[in-house]
Amino acid sequence: MHLHRLSPRPLGTLVALVTLALAACNSLTGADGLVLVGGEYDDGSGGEPEIGSGTPNTGPGPSTDVGAGAGGGSTGEGAGHIGQGGSTTSTSATTSSSTSTSTSTSTSTSSSSGGGVDCVYPVGGAGVNIGNYVQGNLAWQGYADGASESGAIAIQDYFDCDGSRGINALLIVNSATWCGACQQEATDLPAYEASFAAKGIRILTLMVENASGAPATMTTATNWRSNFGLEAYATAADPNFSFAGNGSVGLPLQIMVDPRTMQIVDRQDGYGGYDALIQLANQNAN
């Protein structure tokens, strides 16, 4: 997995970037400006994180440097990881090396488990950008919605072509332990449990990196789920960053998928709310 670093910038430039990009964290390897989440530190190295002592950013968006775990967050110094332009919708045609960029619209010839007997998962046009279909063989280790034990989570678990499963919208949230904007979204998600369930909205959080910027493990996913009370949603480890594509990526990376077709209908860097997700759910419910 190749992640991209921002080039060093003077302090004044960083301050300006913080103001513009409060809702996203740049996907960097490392733990500069690390925030301790809920008293847990998952880096696999046995070391201790370095915690800043500065004042948290007071810009208009969600703070990117204040922890929000159950054990009380620590305040980091500065912005840490900065996204590029905040919440934006990607229109890039680049894709990850592990994902097909075919524009074929062919479908498989056998029924899948995605809803009714006539549901056929698309096998052509797979990719990670808007308009692509989510690759059908993706699967991760983690916790399904409401599960007490870990197991395999497959993307086809969310395929519901005829609505018989009651899944009207899927949001895949790609997060990292070190990312302050990711922590903010995870803090907010429990408040939506009842309304999302009623609308048939499913959330799948894929943890891509731990607190030190190393590839996520099941421990990363378990701690994240526990720290933020996300038991009602699915959470899994995705050390290969299945939806990264090529180029710089801001976290959280939100991938919105229509479960009727498994087509990606929105791709957004940063935590920008759920209006489009609710709109998709309402459309599919009618």
Secondary structure as UniProt FT lines:
FT   HELIX           11..20
FT   TURN            22..23
FT   STRAND          25..26
FT   TURN            32..33
FT   TURN            38..39
FT   TURN            70..71
FT   STRAND          88..89
FT   TURN            97..98
FT   TURN            117..118
FT   TURN            130..131
FT   TURN            136..137
FT   STRAND          139..143
FT   TURN            145..146
FT   STRAND          151..154
FT   HELIX           155..158
FT   TURN            161..162
FT   TURN            164..165
FT   STRAND          169..176
FT   TURN            177..178
FT   HELIX           180..188
FT   HELIX           189..192
FT   HELIX           193..199
FT   STRAND          201..209
FT   TURN            211..212
FT   HELIX           218..228
FT   TURN            231..232
FT   STRAND          234..237
FT   TURN            239..240
FT   TURN            242..243
FT   STRAND          250..251
FT   STRAND          253..258
FT   TURN            259..262
FT   STRAND          263..269
FT   HELIX           275..285
//
